[in-house]
């Protein structure tokens, strides 16, 4: 008898083996159990052009539902190693079914040249630190070069600034240093002035660690305590406004599946001029500003919206926070922060500045990005000011290693490339249509390692699904940004 591909489906838990390449004699019941679980997913899986290579398998990450579309995300593995950001998305809608494929073909031996201990020794001379680190061998694809490399994904202990490092398993080179925090129910707000000084970075004033039970509570389950101050009230009001936006416009509440309470810390750090969402602690932190040029970050509702968008994108698509995927994360957060706050000028963070000249351009100006500047790190360690880009040719070029010294390969500096093109689309479409297409592309189409070209493909696919009229306007905006035409999803 002839053999045929066998697809196995288990929908009982996230992370279970879903599809693997294999063969089975014709006439056996490879799909019968699958059909009993969910016949509709079964039919879609039969039509998926997965083209699995020998040794490749897929696992289920979970199902996302919104705006009339249901998406099952499948994670790719090769020779038992997770391929970071490599996914297949199965979409089910009243109009039909289709797929988007975020994988590349590569040839790669699963055997590292360096053992983990040697790679760590080359990465850091700190023997005490090395003794605390744990690593897992994984595969890092490059969707631009269509190549892949073996890496060690290094996890750090709770007290560290870092969430993880990526080390080249052949050379020991540090490829990326990923921080724990990203620069978002009932609301809990805590007073950062009661933080342990050892939990604050001595040079930058940034908060490194949070021990919420030891912090003074200012708002508990939405109710202000006697310790609440103006910052706590501003944060609570802004968070409520942003949550209401995502609930009423995108029907998303809670913002993160399973979230019971939303934690925030005001007065975080020491004269800290920033704000972030921390994936590690699952909270928002707002600094008081440096009090020289900037003030309390709770004054800016659009910044609160920006950070709460990070809470959503940490779940779907789960952007890796470096290079172009990190710049997408920042750019999309800018846009949703502006839309949720009702900011009509498309200038992020005007309210945190003390002087009119700085207020005029905010942190990032998505209408006229070049009015603001960031700093490019030269090979000799010096920094050169560069205007924020609106075109790919103007971007801050990535370095060999993405570290905090170069802002993880300029995730903030390059955020205005997607941010400005989305501004251009909004001027043609209006905000109402843009926010629907952008939300759908973020939650159903993009993957953890999506780059700018993939953003074009998936944004246009989301546009065609929701409202196919005038999608050429979106394509025009991507052209204006120098992001070339890509292949659309198979429908």
HUVEN-V753533 format. One record per residue. PHI is phi in whole degrees, -180 to 180 (NA if undefined). PSI is psi in radians with two decimals (* if undefined). Layout:
{{PHI:PSI} {PHI:PSI}}
This chain:
{{NA:2.60} {-72:2.67} {-98:2.78} {-144:2.78} {-62:2.54} {-115:2.14} {-110:2.20} {-108:2.34} {-123:2.26} {-132:1.96} {-106:0.29} {-85:-0.29} {-156:2.60} {-69:2.44} {90:-0.06} {-73:2.71} {-61:2.22} {-111:-0.94} {-135:2.36} {-138:2.62} {-77:2.26} {-165:3.13} {-135:2.69} {-148:2.52} {-59:2.44} {-62:2.43} {105:-0.20} {-87:2.95} {-98:0.99} {-63:-0.57} {-108:-0.07} {-65:-0.74} {-66:-0.65} {-59:-0.79} {-65:-0.54} {-69:-0.57} {-71:-0.84} {-163:1.67} {-58:-0.60} {-69:-0.75} {-64:-0.61} {-60:-0.82} {-63:-0.69} {-67:-0.72} {-64:-0.58} {-62:-0.54} {-96:-0.03} {-70:2.17} {-82:1.11} {-69:-0.62} {50:0.94} {-65:2.32} {-80:2.82} {-57:2.30} {88:-0.04} {-95:2.55} {-144:2.87} {-126:2.50} {-123:2.67} {-82:2.27} {-99:-0.33} {134:2.99} {-114:2.33} {-113:2.35} {-127:2.30} {-177:2.69} {49:0.71} {73:0.32} {-134:2.44} {-121:2.21} {-123:2.19} {-103:2.11} {-96:2.27} {-117:2.23} {-94:2.37} {-90:2.44} {-128:2.59} {-135:2.14} {53:0.66} {80:0.05} {-107:2.35} {-68:2.32} {-99:1.83} {-58:2.29} {71:0.04} {-95:1.91} {-140:2.76} {-119:2.30} {-111:2.16} {-101:2.16} {-112:2.33} {-125:2.20} {-140:2.88} {-61:-0.40} {-86:-0.23} {141:-2.99} {-120:2.61} {-158:3.01} {-131:2.71} {-127:2.41} {-119:2.04} {-109:0.95} {-129:2.76} {-126:2.77} {-92:2.36} {-150:2.79} {-115:2.13} {-154:2.28} {-76:2.38} {-81:0.14} {-102:2.06} {-74:2.61} {-73:-0.64} {-108:2.39} {-70:2.80} {-56:-0.76} {-59:-0.73} {-71:-0.68} {-62:-0.72} {-65:-0.67} {-64:-0.66} {-72:-0.50} {-80:-0.60} {-149:2.45} {-86:-0.11} {-78:1.72} {-66:-0.59} {-65:-0.69} {-67:-0.78} {-57:-0.61} {-68:-0.32} {-95:-0.15} {-93:2.59} {-128:2.49} {-134:2.66} {-129:2.35} {-76:2.24} {-141:3.09} {-116:2.27} {-110:1.91} {-84:2.66} {-116:1.92} {-76:-0.21} {-85:-0.85} {-86:-0.20} {62:0.63} {-126:2.98} {-143:2.77} {-142:2.70} {-79:2.37} {-135:2.77} {-100:2.15} {-91:1.93} {-99:2.15} {-98:2.48} {-108:2.76} {-71:2.92} {-58:-0.62} {-78:-0.11} {-84:2.74} {-67:-0.49} {-91:2.56} {-89:-0.80} {-161:2.75} {-116:2.68} {-114:2.10} {-113:2.36} {-65:2.11} {-75:-0.11} {-99:-0.52} {-122:-0.33} {83:0.01} {-64:2.43} {-76:2.07} {-93:-0.58} {-158:2.51} {-119:1.88} {-98:2.08} {-76:2.89} {-74:-0.50} {-113:2.64} {-115:2.11} {-79:*} {NA:*} {NA:3.13} {-88:2.53} {-108:2.28} {-117:2.26} {-126:2.35} {-121:2.73} {-93:1.93} {-68:-0.24} {-70:-0.23} {-98:0.25} {-69:2.65} {-69:2.25} {-54:-0.50} {-70:-0.25} {-90:0.13} {-119:2.33} {-64:2.23} {-68:-0.42} {-95:-0.82} {-92:-0.32} {78:0.07} {-76:2.50} {-72:2.31} {-100:-0.58} {-146:2.56} {-126:2.28} {-121:1.42} {-55:-0.71} {-59:-0.38} {-95:-0.05} {-93:2.61} {-70:2.14} {-78:2.31} {-109:-0.59} {-135:2.23} {-122:2.10} {49:0.75} {84:-0.08} {-107:2.20} {-71:2.45} {-97:3.09} {-67:-0.24} {-91:-0.09} {-65:2.42} {-125:-2.99} {-61:-0.65} {-64:-0.74} {-63:-0.75} {-66:-0.70} {-64:-0.77} {-62:-0.76} {-63:-0.78} {-63:-0.77} {-66:-0.75} {-64:-0.72} {-62:-0.71} {-64:-0.76} {-68:-0.73} {-62:-0.70} {-63:-0.66} {-62:-0.91} {-67:-0.50} {-72:-0.87} {-76:-0.63} {-90:-0.68} {-118:0.05} {55:0.71} {-119:1.80} {-159:2.17} {-69:2.83} {-67:-0.49} {-124:2.24} {-54:2.29} {84:-0.11} {-70:2.25} {-98:-0.60} {-143:2.68} {-110:2.03} {-98:2.44} {-140:2.66} {-126:2.13} {-100:2.86} {56:0.58} {-72:2.53} {70:-2.72} {-136:1.96} {47:0.79} {-91:2.08} {-98:1.19} {-168:3.10} {-151:2.68} {-156:2.79} {-101:2.21} {-98:2.00} {-63:-0.66} {-66:-0.81} {-96:-0.12} {57:0.94} {-151:2.89} {-102:2.47} {-128:2.34} {-125:2.20} {-86:2.91} {-88:0.02} {81:2.99} {-85:-0.11} {64:0.17} {-106:-0.84} {-119:-0.50} {-123:2.72} {-121:-3.00} {-48:2.18} {-71:-0.20} {-71:-0.18} {-69:-0.33} {-106:1.77} {-63:-0.57} {-68:-0.52} {-71:-0.68} {-59:-0.76} {-64:-0.67} {-59:-0.85} {-68:-0.64} {-69:-0.51} {-66:-0.62} {-60:-0.60} {-62:-0.71} {-70:-0.83} {-69:-0.34} {-66:-0.42} {-93:-0.91} {-139:2.06} {-90:-0.01} {77:0.83} {-51:2.40} {-78:2.24} {-88:1.22} {-163:2.75} {52:-2.44} {-71:-0.60} {-65:-0.64} {-68:-0.65} {-67:-0.61} {-63:-0.77} {-56:-0.81} {-69:-0.78} {-64:-0.75} {-67:-0.66} {-65:-0.67} {-57:-0.84} {-67:-0.82} {-68:-0.59} {-61:-0.75} {-67:-0.79} {-66:-0.76} {-68:-0.56} {-83:-0.17} {74:0.51} {-78:1.98} {-89:-0.22} {-93:-0.20} {61:0.63} {-119:2.09} {-86:2.29} {78:0.43} {-58:-0.62} {-72:-0.18} {-86:-0.20} {-91:2.63} {-90:-0.38} {-122:2.52} {-56:-0.65} {-61:-0.65} {-81:-0.63} {-57:-0.59} {-60:-0.54} {-117:-0.15} {59:-2.69} {-81:-0.84} {-140:2.34} {-106:1.83} {-76:-0.36} {-77:-0.70} {-135:1.34} {-57:-0.61} {-66:-0.17} {-71:-0.30} {-112:2.77} {-129:2.71} {-134:3.13} {-117:2.26} {-95:2.30} {-87:2.08} {-80:2.92} {-65:-0.42} {-87:0.08} {92:-0.15} {-79:2.92} {-123:2.44} {-119:2.20} {-68:2.39} {-136:2.48} {-67:2.61} {-62:2.37} {-85:2.66} {-115:-0.21} {-127:2.57} {-57:-0.58} {-69:-0.27} {-100:0.04} {-69:2.80} {-72:2.03} {-69:2.48} {-73:2.65} {-98:3.05} {-65:-0.59} {-122:2.37} {-100:1.87} {-132:2.96} {-59:-0.46} {-63:-0.52} {-115:0.46} {55:0.83} {53:0.74} {66:0.78} {63:0.89} {-66:-0.54} {-85:-0.74} {-62:-0.68} {-89:-0.01} {-64:-0.41} {-75:-0.23} {-66:-0.98} {-68:-0.59} {-62:-0.76} {-70:-0.70} {-66:-0.57} {-69:-0.61} {-60:-0.78} {-61:-0.72} {-64:-0.72} {-62:-0.60} {-66:-0.49} {-91:-0.73} {-89:-0.59} {97:2.71} {-65:-0.61} {-62:-0.73} {-76:-0.72} {-57:-0.83} {-64:-0.56} {-70:-0.80} {-68:-0.72} {-65:-0.74} {-64:-0.74} {-64:-0.74} {-66:-0.65} {-68:-0.76} {-90:-0.30} {-125:-0.43} {-112:-0.68} {-77:2.76} {-121:2.98} {-58:-0.53} {-111:0.41} {-58:2.34} {-105:-3.00} {-64:-0.68} {-66:-0.70} {-69:-0.57} {-59:-0.73} {-60:-0.87} {-58:-0.83} {-77:-0.58} {-65:-0.74} {-68:-0.61} {-65:-0.73} {-65:-0.67} {-63:-0.81} {-64:-0.58} {-71:-0.79} {-77:-1.03} {-147:1.61} {-65:-0.25} {-69:2.41} {65:0.42} {-67:-0.32} {-65:-0.42} {-66:-0.72} {-64:-0.74} {-61:-0.68} {-61:-0.74} {-65:-0.70} {-64:-0.65} {-61:-0.72} {-61:-0.49} {-89:-0.03} {79:0.28} {-95:1.88} {-70:2.87} {-62:2.40} {-119:3.06} {-83:2.25} {-76:2.86} {-65:2.64} {-77:2.25} {-107:*}}
